Amino acid sequence: MSEPLRPIEWTGSAVRVIDQTELPGRLVRISLDSVDDVVDAIARLAVRGAPQLGAIGALGVVLAMDQGARERWTAPELDAAIDRIRDARPTAVNLAWGVDRVRPRMAQGREAVLAAALGIIEQDERVNHAIGRNGADWIQARVPGRVRVLTHCNTGALATTAWGTALGVIRELHARGALGVVYVDETRPLLQGARLTAWELVQDGIPHLVQADGAAASTILRGLVDVAIIGADRVVANGDTANKIGSVGIALACADAGVPFIVAAPESSVDLQTATGADIDIEMRDGAEVLSWGGVRVAPEQSRAYNPAFDVTPARLISALVTEEAVLEIRAGEVPRDHIGIGVL
Ligand code: MRU
């Protein structure tokens, strides 16, 4: 296994991140040192994935404070700049969570904010390993032998700060010698599965097959999958879960086939303030992402697109929510509040 991938570095005055739009062709790191840099990187998915957005949001507050000091911003100007970061994408609750977690420290000064932001990064790695262990334990208690897994989008180190959530469970199964193969949905339109998850699995020598998103239901119904495991951008109070567009179709196929469908996510992705999935703000992205392929227009010029970045899987289709604290069975329609926010880690 190669060196663990850590996609976020703090240089002292900038955040160095992997520009994920360049993968798998080139491993390029870019420096973000202004609010515009951060907002742009989030908007064009150079940085992405819910937990990673939380870390970037928190460090973004430090960058905003530094820029504000350089450019002599007023307090309302600084607040507005931080809000721009917080609102750069709406669906993953982690972005707002990361900003909100460090913002109250501003009164104590820049170093206090920085320490809190770096704390989030350090905690994220431990959280992900705990998710990996919890998920692998749950799966191994139900599936004997080598497990055949299906996953969607990218939930690995590239979506977090290290190791990954759903991909962390897959890595843990592999480390235990309990992984058969991973079916990796390509994840249209931006191919986080084919470009990013497959790249991470290659680095770790994990056997996998990239498949078109449209193949997923058939792969499940043909009995080729023992468990589907995805990440989350937001798990709300009744257990409904927003994740990359295409997730709910996998859940429906799993329900029909009697295959467990698992959501692996840190507590920072759980939003108990939002009641149901219908209340989640689903990001709509530029139609060009669907109408073009590799930057070349493929749909007729007259065609317009429908391009939601996420969908909502109802709690009734989710076999288990794996967090760093517990494995919660939420089909009943409520995330058990006494299991969220315990903060053992
Ligand atoms: O648009 P993206 O690439 O940010 O979407 C990411 C996902 O949907 C992930 O599955 C989710 O954020 C969980 S990442 C651990």
Boltz pocket constraint, residues with backbone or C-beta under 6 A from the ligand:
constraints:
  - pocket:
      binder: B
      contacts: [[A, 45], [A, 47], [A, 48], [A, 49], [A, 50], [A, 51], [A, 92], [A, 152], [A, 153], [A, 154], [A, 155], [A, 156], [A, 159], [A, 160], [A, 164], [A, 165], [A, 166], [A, 192], [A, 230], [A, 231], [A, 232], [A, 233], [A, 243], [A, 244], [A, 245], [A, 264], [A, 309]]
      max_distance: 6.0
